Amino acid sequence: MAQAQTVNVSRLVDEQKIGGFHIMLIVWSFLVLLSDGYDIGAIAYAAPSLVKAWHITSRAAFGPVFSSLFIGMLIGAPLLGYLGDRFGRKKAIIAGAIWYGLCVLGQTQATSLDQLLWLRLLSGIGIGGILPNTIALNAEFAPARFRATMVIIMFTGITFGGGVPGPIAAWLVPQYGWQVLFYIGGIVPIVVGLCLLFALPESLKFLVVRKTRQAEAVRIARMLAPQANIGPETQFVADAAEGRGSANPAELFKHGLAVVTPLLWILFMINLMVFYFMNSWIPLIFTDAGLPLTATALAVTIFQWGGTLGGYVIARPVDKWHFAPIVAYFAIGTIVVASVGYLEHNQTALLIAVGLSGFCTLGLQFAINAMSGLIYPTQFRSMGIGWAFGAGRIGSFLGPMIGAALIAAHIPFQQLFIYAAAPLILGLIVSLMIIPAYNKARSAESMEPSLQAS
């Protein structure tokens, strides 16, 4: 009787060219993250209408509402990251999408800031859980030479989504009210989540490392590499580095990661603090500064889409040089974010500076996201990314809250953006520190055996 063929899925993935399978995966991941980005940003566009509808006298009252989503994401990212490592990335992504879609629909019925706060916190659990699992899924199907690029392209769905509420706020809210923002934001992820039941593949590496669902692994391997001779009896193996560890948070500090993991968390916290300060408060700050509503809506759209461009530009350098391009973006970002406050009376220059701020801060986040997908092995990749996102949500929470405190203190327009830029200096220092720690961890990994039987 002939011996069953053995296929190393790590090598199988790396040997593939980017083709229809990868494009399909990117498109569906992009769509679910597009709805993520939309719902993260929608509240900022609803805020001006809510001020009038609910007779809110203090702009700073929105600080806790802006931040509540990120408390939910702080819970959801590590929780669903852990569940993704236990039960599969696909299940965690679908559950997260449907959960937060329902919670966002609930926001249409809110009648106070307190109700909106709790509904957004619940929404954040689902939104936060989708992020680590989509990164893990795409990283585990991407060839090594394109891994960061594929993750970054997929993740730009968030920035496109973040730019969509602006036009909706300008065109539909005056006619249908602020609720239309949340009706759209709730229905879309539910529809996408139901489609993913049929369209999204489970991670092949996950199935092999977890030694589960052989028939599904065969089917997905054939989809990924139709030219390969893969039959029902094919035995799958993976590189030993993919199978090390377990779904235990302690693993994040083993295998040479004791320094890399906390430094990565700090980078997430710093950059998300700056990003969400800008993203949450630009509409109200610019409105209070006397800019017209159309320019205010356009500013956040330019901020988001500038970030998309920044992600595309940094993608290939990250594949080649890992953390080195991140250092450059932190240095440039410090300057351009601080410059925003000095361009209040020149609308064109102001919008250019806002776009460059998005280019750097969002480009940085794409790069850091991609690196988190490269650092951790399959056994605890979603959990590792989830804990990094969870740590980052501390920054996401602090950004809007610090903005609220600064606005309540009547800090001048110019100084607001100097304060926003200050954390990026610390990010520059930490990104320089993580390079040797990451290189050391990679060297330790390369010394492990090449195969692990499944």
C-alpha positions in Angstrom: 0.0 0.0 0.0 1.5 3.4 -1.0 2.6 5.7 1.8 0.4 8.9 2.1 2.0 12.1 0.8 3.3 14.5 3.5 2.9 18.2 2.8 4.5 21.0 4.9 1.9 23.7 4.9 4.4 26.4 6.0 6.3 25.8 2.8 3.2 25.3 0.7 2.0 28.8 1.8 5.4 30.4 1.1 5.7 28.8 -2.3 2.5 30.3 -3.6 2.2 33.3 -5.8 -0.5 35.9 -5.0 -3.5 34.7 -6.8 -7.3 34.4 -6.8 -7.4 32.7 -3.4 -5.4 35.5 -1.7 -7.4 38.2 -3.5 -10.7 36.6 -2.3 -9.4 36.5 1.3 -8.2 40.1 1.2 -11.5 41.3 -0.3 -13.7 39.7 2.4 -11.3 40.7 5.2 -11.3 44.2 3.7 -15.1 44.4 3.8 -15.5 43.3 7.4 -12.8 45.8 8.5 -14.5 48.5 6.3 -17.6 48.1 8.5 -15.3 48.1 11.6 -13.7 51.4 10.6 -17.1 52.9 9.8 -18.5 52.1 13.2 -15.4 53.3 15.0 -15.7 56.7 13.4 -19.4 57.2 13.1 -19.9 58.6 16.6 -17.7 61.6 15.8 -20.0 62.6 13.0 -23.1 62.0 15.0 -21.8 64.2 17.8 -22.7 67.6 16.3 -26.3 66.5 15.7 -26.6 64.9 19.1 -25.5 68.2 20.7 -28.5 69.9 19.2 -31.0 67.0 19.6 -30.2 66.3 23.2 -29.3 69.9 24.2 -25.8 69.0 25.4 -24.0 72.0 26.7 -20.5 70.6 27.3 -18.5 69.2 24.4 -16.3 67.4 26.9 -19.2 65.2 27.8 -18.5 63.2 24.7 -15.1 62.1 26.0 -16.4 59.0 27.9 -18.7 58.1 24.9 -15.8 58.3 22.5 -13.7 56.2 24.8 -16.3 53.6 25.7 -15.9 51.7 22.4 -12.2 51.3 23.2 -12.9 49.8 26.6 -15.0 47.2 24.8 -12.2 46.6 22.4 -9.7 46.3 25.3 -11.9 43.4 26.4 -12.8 42.0 23.0 -9.3 41.9 21.4 -7.6 39.5 23.9 -10.9 37.6 24.5 -11.7 36.8 20.9 -8.0 36.5 20.1 -7.9 33.6 22.7 -11.1 32.1 21.2 -9.7 32.4 17.7 -6.6 30.4 18.8 -8.9 27.8 20.4 -11.8 27.4 18.0 -10.6 29.1 14.8 -10.1 32.5 13.2 -13.2 32.2 11.0 -15.6 31.5 13.9 -14.2 34.4 15.9 -14.5 36.9 13.0 -18.1 35.9 12.2 -19.2 36.0 15.8 -17.6 39.4 16.3 -19.2 40.9 13.2 -22.7 39.8 14.0 -22.4 40.8 17.7 -21.3 44.3 17.1 -23.7 44.8 14.2 -26.6 44.1 16.6 -25.1 46.4 19.2 -24.7 49.2 16.7 -28.3 48.8 15.6 -29.2 49.2 19.3 -27.5 52.6 19.3 -30.3 54.0 17.0 -32.6 53.7 20.0 -30.4 55.5 22.5 -31.9 58.6 24.1 -29.0 59.7 26.3 -25.2 59.8 26.4 -25.2 57.2 29.1 -27.2 54.7 27.0 -24.9 55.4 24.0 -21.8 54.8 26.2 -22.9 51.3 27.2 -24.0 50.3 23.8 -20.7 51.4 22.3 -18.8 49.5 25.0 -20.7 46.4 24.0 -20.0 47.1 20.3 -16.3 47.4 21.0 -16.1 43.8 22.2 -17.0 42.5 18.8 -15.0 45.1 16.9 -11.9 44.5 19.0 -12.2 40.8 18.5 -12.3 40.9 14.7 -9.0 42.8 14.4 -6.5 40.1 15.7 -8.3 37.3 14.0 -8.3 38.9 10.5 -4.6 39.8 10.9 -3.8 36.2 12.0 -5.9 34.7 9.2 -4.2 36.8 6.5 -0.7 36.3 7.9 -1.2 32.6 7.9 -2.1 32.4 4.2 0.3 35.1 2.9 3.7 34.0 1.5 6.5 35.2 3.7 7.8 37.6 1.1 4.4 39.4 1.0 3.1 38.8 4.5 3.2 42.4 5.8 2.0 43.7 2.5 -1.0 41.4 2.5 -1.9 42.3 6.1 -1.6 46.0 5.4 -3.7 46.0 2.3 -6.4 44.0 4.1 -6.3 46.3 7.1 -6.7 49.5 5.0 -10.4 48.6 5.0 -10.6 50.3 8.4 -9.3 53.6 7.0 -11.7 53.5 4.0 -14.5 52.7 6.4 -13.4 55.5 8.7 -13.8 57.9 5.8 -17.3 56.8 4.8 -19.3 58.4 7.7 -18.2 61.9 6.6 -20.1 62.0 3.3 -23.0 60.2 4.9 -23.1 62.8 7.7 -23.0 65.6 5.1 -25.6 64.1 2.7 -28.0 61.9 4.7 -28.0 63.1 8.4 -29.7 66.5 7.6 -32.6 64.6 5.9 -32.8 61.4 8.0 -31.3 62.3 11.3 -28.2 61.0 13.2 -29.8 57.5 13.5 -29.0 56.8 9.8 -25.3 56.6 10.6 -26.0 53.7 13.0 -28.6 51.9 10.9 -26.0 51.6 8.1 -23.3 50.7 10.6 -25.4 47.9 12.1 -26.9 46.3 9.0 -23.7 46.1 7.0 -21.6 43.9 9.4 -24.5 41.5 10.0 -24.8 41.0 6.2 -21.1 40.6 5.8 -20.8 38.2 8.7 -23.5 36.0 7.2 -21.7 36.0 3.9 -18.5 35.0 5.6 -20.1 31.7 6.8 -19.8 30.6 3.1 -17.0 32.7 1.7 -14.2 32.8 4.4 -11.7 29.9 4.7 -10.4 28.7 8.0 -6.6 29.1 8.5 -4.8 26.0 7.1 -2.0 26.4 9.5 -4.4 26.6 12.4 -6.1 23.3 11.3 -2.8 21.6 10.9 -1.2 22.8 14.2 -4.4 22.1 16.1 -4.6 18.6 14.4 -8.2 19.0 13.6 -10.7 18.7 10.7 -8.6 16.8 8.2 -11.2 17.0 5.4 -11.5 20.8 5.7 -7.7 21.1 5.7 -7.6 19.1 2.4 -10.3 21.2 0.8 -8.6 24.5 1.8 -5.1 23.3 0.7 -6.6 22.4 -2.7 -8.1 25.9 -3.0 -4.8 27.5 -2.0 -2.6 25.4 -4.3 -4.8 23.7 -7.0 -1.6 22.6 -8.8 -0.4 20.5 -5.9 -1.2 16.8 -5.7 -3.2 16.8 -2.5 -5.5 13.9 -1.8 -7.8 12.8 1.1 -5.0 10.8 2.7 -2.4 13.6 2.5 -0.6 14.1 5.9 0.1 17.7 6.8 2.9 19.1 8.9 4.1 22.6 9.8 7.3 24.2 10.7 8.2 23.7 14.4 8.1 27.5 15.0 4.5 27.6 14.1 3.5 24.9 16.6 5.4 26.0 19.6 3.6 27.3 22.7 -0.1 27.2 23.6 -3.1 29.5 24.1 -1.7 30.8 27.4 -0.9 34.4 27.9 2.4 33.4 29.5 3.6 32.3 26.1 3.8 35.9 25.0 6.9 36.3 27.2 8.7 33.1 26.3 10.7 32.1 23.2 12.7 35.3 23.2 9.6 37.5 23.4 10.1 38.8 26.9 11.3 42.2 25.6 9.6 42.3 22.3 6.0 41.9 23.6 6.0 44.8 26.1 7.7 47.1 23.7 5.2 46.2 21.0 2.4 47.0 23.5 3.9 50.4 24.2 4.0 51.1 20.4 0.4 50.2 20.1 -0.6 52.4 23.1 1.3 55.4 21.9 0.2 55.4 18.3 -3.4 54.6 19.0 -3.5 57.4 21.6 -2.4 59.9 19.0 -4.6 58.5 16.3 -7.8 58.5 18.3 -7.2 61.9 19.7 -7.1 63.2 16.2 -9.9 61.0 14.8 -12.3 61.6 17.7 -11.9 65.3 18.2 -11.1 66.8 14.8 -14.8 67.4 13.9 -15.6 69.3 17.1 -12.3 71.1 17.4 -12.5 72.3 13.8 -16.2 73.2 14.1 -15.4 75.3 17.2 -12.5 76.9 15.4 -15.0 78.2 12.9 -14.4 75.9 9.9 -17.5 75.0 7.8 -19.2 71.6 8.2 -18.1 70.5 4.8 -14.4 71.2 5.5 -14.7 69.5 8.9 -16.2 66.3 7.3 -13.5 66.5 4.6 -10.7 66.8 7.2 -11.4 63.4 8.8 -11.9 61.8 5.4 -8.6 63.1 4.2 -7.0 62.0 7.5 -8.3 58.4 7.0 -7.5 58.2 3.3 -4.1 59.8 3.8 -3.5 57.0 6.3 -4.5 54.4 3.6 -1.8 55.9 1.3 0.7 55.8 4.2 -0.1 52.1 4.7 0.4 51.2 1.1 3.7 53.1 1.0 5.1 51.4 4.1 4.0 47.9 3.2 6.9 46.6 1.1 9.6 48.3 3.2 8.1 46.5 6.3 8.4 43.2 4.4 12.0 43.9 3.7 13.3 45.8 6.8 10.6 45.1 9.4 10.8 47.8 12.2 13.2 50.2 10.4 10.5 52.0 8.4 8.4 52.4 11.6 11.2 54.5 13.1 11.1 56.9 10.1 7.3 57.3 10.3 7.5 58.1 14.0 10.1 60.8 13.3 8.1 62.4 10.5 4.7 62.0 12.3 5.9 64.1 15.2 6.6 67.1 13.0 3.4 67.0 10.9 1.0 66.4 13.7 2.4 69.4 15.6 2.1 71.5 12.5 -1.7 71.1 12.3 -2.3 73.7 15.1 -0.4 76.4 13.2 -2.5 76.3 10.0 -5.9 77.3 11.4 -6.3 80.2 9.0 -5.1 78.5 5.8 -7.7 75.8 5.0 -5.8 74.2 2.1 -2.5 73.9 4.1 -4.5 72.7 7.1 -6.1 69.8 5.1 -2.7 68.9 3.7 -1.2 68.7 7.2 -4.2 66.6 8.4 -3.7 64.2 5.5 0.0 63.9 6.2 -0.8 63.3 9.9 -3.0 60.4 8.8 -0.3 59.2 6.4 2.1 58.8 9.3 -0.1 57.8 12.3 -2.3 55.4 10.3 0.7 54.2 8.2 2.4 53.4 11.5 -0.5 51.5 12.8 -0.7 49.3 9.7 3.0 48.6 10.0 2.7 47.7 13.7 -0.3 45.5 13.0 1.5 43.7 10.4 4.6 43.2 12.6 2.4 41.7 15.4 1.2 39.1 12.8 4.8 38.2 12.0 6.1 38.0 15.6 3.9 35.3 17.1 3.5 31.7 15.9 0.2 30.0 14.9 -0.5 28.4 18.3 -1.0 31.8 19.9 -0.9 34.3 17.0 -4.4 35.6 17.5 -3.9 35.8 21.2 -0.6 37.7 20.8 -2.1 40.1 18.4 -5.2 40.4 20.6 -3.2 41.3 23.7 -1.3 43.9 21.7 -4.5 45.4 20.5 -5.9 45.2 24.0 -2.9 47.2 25.3 -3.3 49.6 22.5 -6.9 50.2 23.6 -5.5 51.8 26.7 -4.1 54.4 24.3 -7.4 54.5 22.4 -9.2 55.2 25.6 -6.7 57.8 26.8 -6.6 59.8 23.5 -10.2 61.0 23.5 -10.2 61.4 27.3 -7.0 63.6 27.2 -8.6 65.5 24.4 -11.7 66.1 26.5 -9.6 67.4 29.4 -7.6 69.7 27.2 -10.8 71.1 25.6 -12.4 71.6 29.0 -9.3 73.5 30.0 -9.7 75.8 26.9 -6.3 74.9 25.6 -5.6 77.0 22.4 -5.9 75.4 19.0 -2.2 75.5 18.4 -1.2 73.8 21.6 -3.8 71.0 21.3 -1.8 69.5 18.4 1.6 70.0 20.1 0.2 67.9 23.0 -1.0 65.3 20.4 2.4 65.0 18.8 4.4 64.7 22.1 3.8 60.9 22.6 5.2 60.2 19.1 8.7 61.2 20.4 8.5 58.3 22.9 7.3 56.0 20.1 10.4 56.9 18.1 12.6 55.9 21.1 10.7 52.6 21.7 10.8 51.7 18.0 14.6 52.0 18.0 14.7 49.8 21.1 12.6 47.0 19.7 14.8 46.4 16.6 17.6 44.5 18.4 15.1 42.6 20.6 13.1 41.4 17.6 16.3 40.4 15.7 17.4 38.4 18.7 14.0 36.6 18.9 14.1 35.8 15.2 17.6 34.3 15.6 16.4 32.1 18.4 13.5 30.9 16.3 15.6 30.0 13.3 17.6 27.5 15.4 14.5 25.4 16.1 13.8 22.2 14.1 12.3 22.6 10.7 9.2 20.4 11.1 6.6 19.4 13.5 4.4 16.4 12.7 0.7 16.9 12.7 
